[in-house]
Amino acid sequence: MTMQLEAFFDPRGWLSPSGGPRYLQLRRHLMRAIRSGEMEPETPLPPERDIATMTGLSRVTVRKAMGELVEEGLITQRRGSGSFVSGKGQRVEQSLSVLTSFTEDMALRGKTVQSKWLERGLFLPTPKEIELLRLPRDSSVARLSRLRSADGVPLAIERAALPPDILPNPLLVETSLYQVLGQNGNRPVRAEQRISATNLNSNDARILNVDPGVAGLQIERISYLESGKIVEFTRSIYRGDKYDFVAQLQLSK
Ligand code: 16G
């Protein structure tokens, strides 16, 4: 854990009288830290009575919050040595409202990205690519398919298709697509994203190193230049057990 425990448990940062039952607020606070990786696996947690002192909550409330996290497998209790963050809960959270690239997202979390190429080059477009990317009939299409991992953990398969005038030489993309697009003044400024649930087919499951049929998230992103020109149509399959998409909501004014 990189932050000070007192600061982390200081209730002023997360406990609110209108935030619902107090044990749920503590549970949520811990869960967010564990899932985002802010609290790393194997981080020892203070004894209940110390958490009670730091948070100002009763020991019963602390026990209830911790008990649920133990049941969900996010915290492990070891007899005689206390409670620890288990490796199981760690997930990646991606904001739904900021247009970032995979490389930037992971860098923000201090993670290193690895990509394995599945396909990269200029191809004959499918009718769907012609329609979605608004390509002229005789055009080619740039395709980039990659397995994307962070700190060695496979997270997603990304299959991107771009008009060839946006990315004339796909081989120039070695790590970040958005970086190469930015160098040519073609970095998208806005995007629409559609997320749906999916069960991984055997091919994608094998690439992501999970069992066939497990739950995943399918995300389609169409991104645009300021002018309205389409930059990419990307279909990604994310591992459902490793990824959370998080949206900040505001009351409409
Ligand atoms: C993100 C985008 C994807 C984009 C990629 C570029 C989602 C669901 N998808 O993964 O559309 O092509 O970033 O990443 O967020 P890169 O610059 O690291 O290659």
Boltz pocket constraint, residues with backbone or C-beta under 6 A from the ligand:
constraints:
  - pocket:
      binder: B
      contacts: [[A, 100], [A, 101], [A, 102], [A, 103], [A, 104], [A, 158], [A, 160], [A, 175], [A, 176], [A, 177], [A, 178], [A, 179], [A, 219], [A, 221], [A, 232], [A, 234], [A, 236]]
      max_distance: 6.0
